[in-house]
Amino acid sequence: LCEIDMSGILPPEALSPFMDEIKRREYQRKRRVKQ
């Protein structure tokens, strides 16, 4: 699985439906790094 940060390409309103998912994955990734 490859995640690409599209925030630099797409306008914020294009990402807004996915913000919850993006934040959740970011949180999970940071938590995994700490372990």
N, C-alpha and C positions, 0 to 999 in steps of 0.2 A: 504494500500500500504506500503510495506516494502522495503526500499532501503538499499542495503548492499554495503559497500565500498570494492570493489574487487581489488583496486590498490595494495594492499599488496600481493595479490595472483597471479594476472595476470600480464604479462609483459606490459609495457607502449604501445607497438605497438598493443596489443590486444584491448586496450581501446581507441586508437586514433580516430576511427570512431565515438565514442560516446562522445568525450571530449566536443563538443559544447553543447550537451544535459546535460551533467554532470555539466558544469559550469553554464548553465542557471538555472538548478534546485537549485544549491547551492545558486545562487544569489537570487532566489525567496524565498528560505527558510530563508535566512538572513534578507531579506526585511520583511517577514512575522513576524519574531521574534521582529523586531523593533516596529511594530505597537502596 
